[in-house]
Amino acid sequence: MDTIRAASAYAAAQYGVISRSQALRHGVTGPQMRSLVRQGAWIPLRRDVYLVGEHTPATERGRLLAAVMAAQLALGPAAVASGPTAARLWRMRGLPPWSGEVHLTVPASLARHGGDGVVTHCWATDPAEVTTCGALRVTTPQRTLRDVLLGTDRDTAVCLLDSALNQGLVRAAELPALAAANAGRPGSLPSRPWWTLADGRARSPLETRIRLVCVDGGVPPDSLRHPFHDARGRLVAVGALWWEKHRLLVEAEERDLPDSAEVLRRARRRSALELAVPGIRVVHFSWADLRTPDRILATVRRLCVR
């Protein structure tokens, strides 16, 4: 029917989600909605909020967008995605895999109305700290970092800070003011020094975590994303973590078990580096190595005393 098709098209612009009131405005009647639900064509997500089946998201990103939209439609226009949910919407890297939870900042009157899978916060948020990301209301990247740092561990926090800086979502010059603005908030005291550990040159959470292991162990790298040039001045490679005095380069490898093509790429890169930088030593660490950070530290320390 034309009304149902119109409602479906409207839902498509909302990540596949539509509210009862929106459907009614498009001419879909209550009995029609109940029939669509019985047929499995519309899937209830929250009270009076539905996912139109033909728009069911196929990716985790799509499921996140639909879940946030459903929660905002259920709670109304004052609900704003915040904390870790806002960080995911801004594509800040470093959080653990998404559990399905949606974090929203809401007025106190809505704090108990979140429902399953929705975590509500009543943080005082200035209107200037709220913007949109696609069709969703979300805290700005700056406010997102302020909120998310209150409820996470140090390493995850620094990963998020590094990612936000690397993507240009925030500027390094803004961080001191953001840290100061959090003073007095629950959880702000332990997180205060974390802001100073941020470095936007890190391209991945793996690089950040390896760096923190070395910093904690007293052997911080001299440079991140260090450029290497050959005798003619041509760029040969850009390395993740570099210790100048010890000619040590640590590379962060996202895949624990590289395939044959990756092994060949590493070998060629190493050969080019050895020609350009005599005496260079290259070590690769992966996510598997982070399970035993003491081994990472022992390896770096051993190579730094040679």
ZABAPA-375737 format. One record per residue (C-alpha): x, y, z. Coordinates in pm, whole numbers, plus 50000, padded with zeros to 5 digits. Last residue first. Layout:
BEGIN
+-------+-------+-------+
:     x :     y :     z :
+-------+-------+-------+
:     X :     Y :     Z :
...
+-------+-------+-------+
! end
This chain:
BEGIN
+-------+-------+-------+
:     x :     y :     z :
+-------+-------+-------+
: 57275 : 49718 : 52352 :
: 57077 : 49858 : 52643 :
: 56774 : 49961 : 52437 :
: 56734 : 49619 : 52278 :
: 56693 : 49450 : 52615 :
: 56455 : 49719 : 52737 :
: 56237 : 49684 : 52428 :
: 56218 : 49305 : 52460 :
: 56150 : 49317 : 52835 :
: 55874 : 49573 : 52784 :
: 55699 : 49366 : 52521 :
: 55738 : 49056 : 52738 :
: 55590 : 49238 : 53037 :
: 55292 : 49331 : 52820 :
: 55180 : 48967 : 52803 :
: 54831 : 48981 : 52646 :
: 54965 : 49274 : 52446 :
: 55169 : 49030 : 52239 :
: 54850 : 48881 : 52093 :
: 54745 : 49228 : 51978 :
: 55060 : 49242 : 51766 :
: 55422 : 49346 : 51814 :
: 55686 : 49368 : 51541 :
: 56052 : 49448 : 51607 :
: 56287 : 49625 : 51366 :
: 56654 : 49689 : 51432 :
: 56836 : 49958 : 51240 :
: 57212 : 49925 : 51206 :
: 57234 : 50106 : 50876 :
: 56925 : 50319 : 50808 :
: 56841 : 50339 : 50436 :
: 56959 : 49991 : 50339 :
: 56818 : 49832 : 50652 :
: 56491 : 50019 : 50600 :
: 56451 : 49893 : 50244 :
: 56523 : 49536 : 50354 :
: 56271 : 49563 : 50640 :
: 56003 : 49693 : 50404 :
: 56066 : 49410 : 50161 :
: 56047 : 49151 : 50438 :
: 55734 : 49305 : 50585 :
: 55559 : 49304 : 50247 :
: 55654 : 48938 : 50194 :
: 55511 : 48841 : 50533 :
: 55195 : 49037 : 50451 :
: 55152 : 48853 : 50121 :
: 55208 : 48518 : 50294 :
: 54936 : 48585 : 50551 :
: 55000 : 48753 : 50884 :
: 54888 : 48571 : 51200 :
: 54831 : 48822 : 51482 :
: 54695 : 49084 : 51245 :
: 54703 : 49447 : 51358 :
: 55082 : 49472 : 51344 :
: 55233 : 49758 : 51543 :
: 55594 : 49827 : 51445 :
: 55876 : 49897 : 51688 :
: 56187 : 50061 : 51545 :
: 56514 : 50057 : 51737 :
: 56823 : 50248 : 51629 :
: 56924 : 50266 : 51995 :
: 56982 : 50640 : 52011 :
: 56680 : 50718 : 51793 :
: 56417 : 50502 : 51962 :
: 56127 : 50492 : 51716 :
: 55761 : 50389 : 51745 :
: 55525 : 50352 : 51445 :
: 55760 : 50378 : 51149 :
: 55709 : 50576 : 50830 :
: 55885 : 50424 : 50532 :
: 56128 : 50485 : 50247 :
: 56076 : 50857 : 50186 :
: 56324 : 50979 : 49926 :
: 56608 : 51198 : 50048 :
: 56861 : 51060 : 49802 :
: 57044 : 50868 : 50074 :
: 56719 : 50699 : 50178 :
: 56455 : 50851 : 50403 :
: 56283 : 50726 : 50720 :
: 55986 : 50911 : 50869 :
: 55894 : 50855 : 51237 :
: 55526 : 50799 : 51306 :
: 55601 : 50839 : 51676 :
: 55934 : 50962 : 51813 :
: 56170 : 50923 : 52106 :
: 55995 : 50614 : 52237 :
: 55933 : 50587 : 52612 :
: 56155 : 50344 : 52804 :
: 56051 : 50387 : 53168 :
: 55824 : 50085 : 53189 :
: 55507 : 50292 : 53203 :
: 55613 : 50473 : 52886 :
: 55690 : 50142 : 52713 :
: 55356 : 49985 : 52800 :
: 55185 : 50312 : 52707 :
: 55346 : 50309 : 52362 :
: 55229 : 49952 : 52299 :
: 54877 : 50058 : 52396 :
: 54876 : 50358 : 52165 :
: 55012 : 50165 : 51867 :
: 54743 : 49900 : 51918 :
: 54474 : 50167 : 51952 :
: 54565 : 50283 : 51600 :
: 54721 : 50572 : 51409 :
: 54919 : 50729 : 51691 :
: 55031 : 51077 : 51584 :
: 54750 : 51231 : 51785 :
: 54934 : 51187 : 52112 :
: 54741 : 51182 : 52439 :
: 54927 : 51120 : 52764 :
: 54846 : 51464 : 52909 :
: 54473 : 51387 : 52911 :
: 54534 : 51080 : 53125 :
: 54658 : 51291 : 53417 :
: 54301 : 51405 : 53510 :
: 54137 : 51061 : 53480 :
: 54194 : 50961 : 53842 :
: 54036 : 51287 : 53965 :
: 53750 : 51307 : 53716 :
: 53563 : 50999 : 53832 :
: 53274 : 51195 : 53983 :
: 53288 : 51549 : 53841 :
: 53483 : 51807 : 54039 :
: 53719 : 51903 : 53761 :
: 53582 : 51799 : 53421 :
: 53614 : 52149 : 53276 :
: 53985 : 52145 : 53362 :
: 54041 : 51834 : 53150 :
: 53854 : 51992 : 52860 :
: 54057 : 52312 : 52897 :
: 54384 : 52118 : 52891 :
: 54268 : 51916 : 52586 :
: 54177 : 52200 : 52351 :
: 54531 : 52273 : 52230 :
: 54560 : 51912 : 52114 :
: 54276 : 51973 : 51869 :
: 53954 : 51771 : 51853 :
: 53782 : 51565 : 51583 :
: 54095 : 51589 : 51369 :
: 54106 : 51216 : 51304 :
: 54440 : 51172 : 51482 :
: 54324 : 51384 : 51776 :
: 54006 : 51182 : 51828 :
: 54200 : 50857 : 51791 :
: 54468 : 50959 : 52040 :
: 54204 : 51064 : 52294 :
: 54012 : 50740 : 52245 :
: 54327 : 50529 : 52286 :
: 54420 : 50736 : 52592 :
: 54085 : 50655 : 52752 :
: 54113 : 50285 : 52669 :
: 54453 : 50274 : 52838 :
: 54333 : 50466 : 53143 :
: 54021 : 50265 : 53220 :
: 53670 : 50385 : 53143 :
: 53382 : 50567 : 53305 :
: 53486 : 50927 : 53354 :
: 53684 : 50938 : 53030 :
: 53362 : 50888 : 52833 :
: 53205 : 51211 : 52952 :
: 53485 : 51458 : 52880 :
: 53566 : 51277 : 52556 :
: 53207 : 51311 : 52436 :
: 53204 : 51678 : 52533 :
: 53492 : 51747 : 52296 :
: 53354 : 51521 : 52021 :
: 53022 : 51708 : 52041 :
: 52736 : 51527 : 52213 :
: 52494 : 51347 : 51986 :
: 52152 : 51392 : 51833 :
: 52109 : 51146 : 51547 :
: 52016 : 51187 : 51181 :
: 52376 : 51201 : 51060 :
: 52583 : 51303 : 51357 :
: 52408 : 51598 : 51513 :
: 52519 : 51854 : 51770 :
: 52510 : 51899 : 52146 :
: 52784 : 52072 : 52347 :
: 52651 : 52418 : 52257 :
: 52325 : 52321 : 52429 :
: 52525 : 52289 : 52753 :
: 52515 : 51949 : 52919 :
: 52442 : 51882 : 53285 :
: 52489 : 51506 : 53307 :
: 52169 : 51315 : 53377 :
: 52284 : 50982 : 53237 :
: 52072 : 50701 : 53094 :
: 52190 : 50353 : 53003 :
: 51965 : 50188 : 52744 :
: 51981 : 49812 : 52684 :
: 51648 : 49742 : 52845 :
: 51439 : 50049 : 52917 :
: 51546 : 50412 : 52936 :
: 51252 : 50542 : 53137 :
: 51413 : 50585 : 53476 :
: 51624 : 50889 : 53386 :
: 51344 : 51058 : 53191 :
: 51248 : 51321 : 53450 :
: 51617 : 51381 : 53524 :
: 51665 : 51516 : 53172 :
: 51849 : 51281 : 52936 :
: 52206 : 51193 : 52835 :
: 52199 : 50868 : 52642 :
: 52416 : 50556 : 52642 :
: 52306 : 50268 : 52417 :
: 52406 : 49913 : 52506 :
: 52439 : 49654 : 52230 :
: 52761 : 49504 : 52364 :
: 52988 : 49694 : 52123 :
: 53337 : 49548 : 52106 :
: 53582 : 49718 : 52344 :
: 53654 : 50088 : 52289 :
: 53974 : 50205 : 52122 :
: 53874 : 50392 : 51810 :
: 53669 : 50710 : 51786 :
: 53419 : 50656 : 51508 :
: 53215 : 50968 : 51600 :
: 52914 : 50739 : 51651 :
: 53129 : 50507 : 51860 :
: 53240 : 50793 : 52085 :
: 52877 : 50906 : 52115 :
: 52784 : 50559 : 52238 :
: 53078 : 50555 : 52479 :
: 52962 : 50875 : 52651 :
: 52667 : 51048 : 52486 :
: 52371 : 51007 : 52254 :
: 52121 : 51283 : 52333 :
: 51765 : 51241 : 52459 :
: 51576 : 51572 : 52482 :
: 51391 : 51508 : 52155 :
: 51197 : 51208 : 52284 :
: 51262 : 50898 : 52489 :
: 51127 : 50636 : 52246 :
: 51247 : 50813 : 51932 :
: 51590 : 50857 : 52089 :
: 51610 : 50490 : 52187 :
: 51508 : 50375 : 51840 :
: 51758 : 50609 : 51674 :
: 52037 : 50481 : 51898 :
: 51953 : 50118 : 51821 :
: 51926 : 50184 : 51447 :
: 52264 : 50359 : 51435 :
: 52429 : 50081 : 51635 :
: 52275 : 49812 : 51415 :
: 52405 : 49988 : 51104 :
: 52755 : 50012 : 51249 :
: 52741 : 49644 : 51340 :
: 52655 : 49563 : 50980 :
: 52357 : 49412 : 50798 :
: 52095 : 49660 : 50912 :
: 51730 : 49554 : 50875 :
: 51580 : 49796 : 50620 :
: 51332 : 49549 : 50470 :
: 51218 : 49466 : 50822 :
: 51104 : 49814 : 50918 :
: 51237 : 49849 : 51271 :
: 50967 : 49968 : 51506 :
: 50908 : 50214 : 51791 :
: 50582 : 50228 : 51989 :
: 50751 : 50081 : 52297 :
: 51097 : 49978 : 52191 :
: 51244 : 49766 : 51913 :
: 50923 : 49619 : 51770 :
: 50991 : 49449 : 51435 :
: 50789 : 49546 : 51129 :
: 50749 : 49293 : 50848 :
: 50728 : 49006 : 51096 :
: 50374 : 48924 : 50980 :
: 50235 : 48987 : 51329 :
: 50419 : 49323 : 51339 :
: 50279 : 49427 : 51001 :
: 49929 : 49330 : 51118 :
: 49963 : 49539 : 51433 :
: 50080 : 49832 : 51222 :
: 49784 : 49792 : 50986 :
: 49542 : 49781 : 51279 :
: 49691 : 50107 : 51414 :
: 49662 : 50283 : 51080 :
: 49944 : 50382 : 50844 :
: 49864 : 50725 : 50701 :
: 50209 : 50880 : 50701 :
: 50127 : 51071 : 51020 :
: 50029 : 50740 : 51180 :
: 50372 : 50599 : 51095 :
: 50542 : 50896 : 51260 :
: 50330 : 50854 : 51573 :
: 50411 : 50483 : 51589 :
: 50782 : 50549 : 51562 :
: 51004 : 50456 : 51269 :
: 51343 : 50286 : 51233 :
: 51528 : 50172 : 50920 :
: 51835 : 50389 : 50980 :
: 51617 : 50701 : 51009 :
: 51619 : 50795 : 50639 :
: 51497 : 50442 : 50559 :
: 51214 : 50494 : 50807 :
: 51065 : 50765 : 50585 :
: 51080 : 50532 : 50286 :
: 50906 : 50263 : 50489 :
: 50634 : 50506 : 50595 :
: 50576 : 50601 : 50232 :
: 50562 : 50234 : 50132 :
: 50309 : 50171 : 50409 :
: 50095 : 50462 : 50295 :
: 50113 : 50355 : 49930 :
: 50000 : 50000 : 50000 :
+-------+-------+-------+
! end
